[in-house]
Amino acid sequence: MNDKIFTVRLSDDGKAVELIDQTLLPNTIKYLSLTKAEDIWEAIFELRVRGAPAIGVAAGFGMYVLAQQIPHESYDDFLSDLTRAGKYLDSSRPTAVNLSYAVNRMLDTVRAHEGMSRTQLLPILKAECMAIYDEDRDMCRRISENGLTLVKSGDGILTHCNAGALAATEYGTGLGTLLLGKERGYEFHAYTDETRPLLQGARLTSFELNHAGIDVTLICDNAASLLMKQGKINACFVGCDRVAANGDTANKIGTRSVAINAKYHGIPFYVFCPSSTIDFNCKSGDEIVIEERSGEEIKTKFFEKPVAEAEVKCFNPAFDVTDAELITAIITERGIARYPYTESLAKLFL
């Protein structure tokens, strides 16, 4: 991507969360500078910033920005107000575990320095949110390195949704292997599902890959199976929003269909997963809360006129859960896990 494009960062003065408005891509590149809790919440809810790692980084920055606005110097009052702000931000999207992870990490940092004043805590919180950012960059590179061991130059790769630099800080997860591989001379042929109804594949993934000089072909979601039958797909790459302890994985709606098709055609299906997205407190995908969004995203968003009558009911889950048995491997920054994931993920992280 153009090095002038960034996903999310803390402003130079530390007073605002700055991010690219992904709802306007690819036609308009616009950056937002957010200082209010309501605006940060809205940016996460409306997918102006999206992708589990990027949401986590934005939440960490947001907690620091909001902490500076708390007027109380006393520890107890400061923690009370910041806890309230954290609960509010965490309510914006329930499925992506990185959101609650970053919020709780910032709150835990305060709790670890019990008795300190607001003035003493602020530089500590700034260091913590920057650590979340730096760790994400390092994590993305290591995941991308591990992913390169699974593919070869010339492979056809199917992607679903967006798990690139726009979903994280650098390289991303699911697209990181393609982007890093391109830098090292690999040639990939990417086939990108449009990803209805919000078109993250069309608007974001094809944008990223095209700007990186990777051969990318945009397809309708329901064309993936045909390409698999034609032998044009060598592997499927997806990111994730939450991985349960048993390997069941929540990701953008339609991911499960890709996995089922890949299983039928004997094609490896890879989930690219930062450790912060693994929820060991969640035993299986049955415990993952699936966010349901407005049906207007199906009927009217991105259309000049509605594509269905107003009274027609809609079902619009943002995610589905892919069963662990359908996943060939989960690629993390610490290594590659394979089924059974209850054992392999625990071995890597616990």
N, C-alpha and C positions, 0 to 999 in steps of 0.2 A: 504494500500500500504506500501511497504518498506519505513521506515522513511528517508532513504537516498535519496529517489527520490523527487525532487521538480519540480514545473512547471516553475515558474519565480521568480526572486529575484534581488535585487541590490547587486552588488559585495561588498565585505567588505570595499574596498577603495572608493566605490561610483562612480567609473569611468566607469563601464560597466553594461549593462543589461545581466544577466545570465539566460539562459533558456534551458530546455530540448528540443531537436530537435524531435518533434512529428512525422515528416515525416519518421523517421527511426524506430519507434516503430512498433511492439513489439520486433523485432529481435535485435536491437542495441540501447543501452542506451548511448546517447552522449549529452554532454552539450556544449552550445555555449556561448562565451563571446563577446558581441557586443558593439562597441564603436562608430561606424560610422553611420550617418543617413541612408546611403544607405543600410547598413546591417540590421538595425532595420526595415526599410521599407520592405526589401526583406523577412525577417523572418515572418512578419505579412502577406504579400501578399502570400507567398508560404506555409502558414499554419504550419510553424515550431512552432509558438505559435498560438493557435486558441481557440475558445470559447470566447464569448463576455466578461465575467469578466476578463479572463486572458489577453486578448488583451488590455483592459483598463488599467490594472496594468502595463503591459509592456510599454504602451504608456506613462504613468506617469513617470516611471523610465527613459524611453528614453528621455523625455523632460528634465529631470534633468541632465542626462549624456550630452546631447547636449548643455545645458545651460552653463555647465562648460567650454565648448570649445569656447564660444563666446569671442572674444578678447576685446570687448568694455566695458569700465567702466560706460559710461554715460547711464542713464535710457532709453532715447529714442532709442539710437542705439541698446541697449541690447534687448529691447522689439521688435524692428523691426526684428532683426535676429531670435529671438525665435519664433515670429509669422510666419516667413517664414518656419522655421523648422517644426512647428506644422502643417501648411497647407500641407507640403510634407508628413509627417507621416499619416495625415488624409486621404490622397489620396490612401493609400494602399488598403483599403477595405471600400466600401461605405455603406454597410448594417448594420454592427454592431454598434449600437449607442454608446456603451461604449468607442469606439476609440475616437470619437469626444468629448465625455463627458470628458474624462481624459485630452485630449489636451487642451480643452477650460478651464477646471478647473485650469490647470497649468498656462495658460495665464492670467486668471482672478486673480490669486494670485499675479502675477506681477503687474497687473493694480491696485490692491487694495493697493499697496505700491508705488504709483507714486512718482518719484523723487529719489528713492533709487538707490544706485550704484550696479553694478554687485556683488561686494564683499558682500554687505549687503543682496542682494536678494538670493544668492545661498543657505545659510542655511535655509531660509524660504521655498525655492522650495524643498529642500531635505525633510523637515518636511511634506510638502504637499504630495509628492509622497509616502512617508511612510504611511501617513494617508489614502490614497487611498487603499494601500495594507492592512492595518489593518482593515479598514472598510469592505473590501471584505471578509476577514476571518470571521469577526463577522457576516456579512450578510449571509454567507453560512451556518453557524451553526444555525442561527435563521430560515432560510428557511427550513433546514433539520428537525428542531424540529416541525415546523408547518406541514410539510409533514407527519410526523409520526402519526399525529392525523387522517389521512385519510386511513391508511392501518393497517393490522394486520399480525402477524407472520404466515407464511405459504402461503401468497399471491403470485400469479404469476404476475410478473411485466414485461411489454413490454417496452423496451427502443429503442430510435432511435437517431442516431448520438452519440455524447459524451457530457455530461454535468456534469462530475464529477470533481475530484480534478485536472485533467489535463486541464480542461476548466476554472479553477479558481485558488484559492490559497490553499484552504483546504476544503475537503468534496465536494465542487462543489454545483450545484443547482439541476439538475434533478436526479443525482445519490446520492446526499447528504443524502437523507432519507434512502437509502439502506445501505450506509456506516455507518451512525450514528446508524441505527437500528441494524446492525450487532454487533457493539460495545456493544449494550445493550441487546443482546441475541435474537433478532428477527432472524427468518430464512425465507429468501425470495428465490423464484425461479425466476431468471431473464432470460428473453428471449431477446436477443440482435440482433436487425436488423444489418446486415453488413454495411448498409448505403453506397450504390454506389453513385458516382464512386470513392470516396476517402477512403471508407472503415473505417470511423472513429469508427463505432460500432465494427467492427472486430478487428481493430488494437489497439484501445484505450479503449473502454468500456469493452470489454471482458478481456483485460489486467488488467485494474483497479479492476474489480470485482473479477477476479481470484486471484489476489494478496491479496485482502481483505478477501479471504476465503468465498466468496458468491457463491452459486450454480448458475452458468451461462451457458446458452446454446446459441450458436451462430446460427442464422438462416438467410437464404436469405431474402431480403426485402419483396419479394412477398409471403413468407410463413406466414406472420403475420395473415392474414385473416383466414387461416385454423386453426391456434392455437386458435383464438377467437371463432370460431365455435365449436371447441372441448372443450371449457370451461376451457382452461388452463391459460387464461389471466384474472386477476381481475382488473387491472388498467394499464394505459399507462402513462409513465413518459417521458416528454421531456423538454429540456431547451428552450431558445429563444435568438434571436439576436436583435429583436426590437419588442416592443409591442406598438401599436397605442392606442390613448385615448379611442377608442371604444372596445378595447380588441382583435382586429385582430392581429395575431402574425406571425412574420417572423421567420422561423427556417429552419434548413437544409432541402434541397429538399427531398420530400417524407413524410414529417411530415403531410401535409394535407391529404394524402392518409390514413395514420394511423388514423387520427381523423375521417375521413368519415367511415372507417371500424368500429371503436370503437362505433360511434353513431349508426350504423346499428345493432350492436350486443348488445347494451345497456351496454357498458363498459365505466367507467369513464375515461376521457382523461384530464390529469393534465399538466399544463404548470408551470414550476418552474422559477420564474422571480425576479431578483434583481431590486430594485427601479431604479438603474441607466440605466436599459434597457427599461424602460417605457418612451416613447416619447409623452408627452402631447401636443406637437406642431404638431404632426402628427394625423390628425383626424381619418383616417381609413387606412387599409392596401393598398388601392389604391394609397396612396402617398409614399409607401415604395419603394425605388430603389432596384431592384433585380440585384445582381451581376451576370454577365455571364462570365464563365470561358472557357478556351480552350477546344475544342473538343478532343484534344489528351488525356485529362484525362479519357475520356470514352474509346478511342480506344487502347491506348498503356500503360497507367500507370498501374503498377503492373502486366503487362503481358509480357511474354518472347517475344512474337511476336504480332503484331497488330491483333485485333479481327475484324477489318473491313478494307475494301480497302481505300487507301489514299484519293480517290476522294469523298468518302461518306461524306455528310454533317452531322454535329452534332449540337445539341442544348443542352447546358450544363449550366442551371441556378444553382447557388449555393444554392438558397433558394426558398421556396414557402411561401405563406401566408395562414394560417389557419383562417377561418372565426370565429369570436367571438362566433357565435351560436353553433359551434362544440366543444367548450371548456367547460368542466364541471366546472373547477375552475382554477384560477391563484393564485399560492402560492408565497407569497412575504415574506420578512423579517418582515413586519409590520402586517401581517395577511393574511387571505384567502379571495380573491375576487371572486364573482360569478356574472353570467349574470343578468342584463345588466351591463357591465363593465364600461360604461361611468359614471355610478353612483357609483359603488362599488370601482373602482380604485381611483376616485376622493375623495371619503370619506376617503380612507386610506392615501392618499398622498397630497391632496390639501387643 
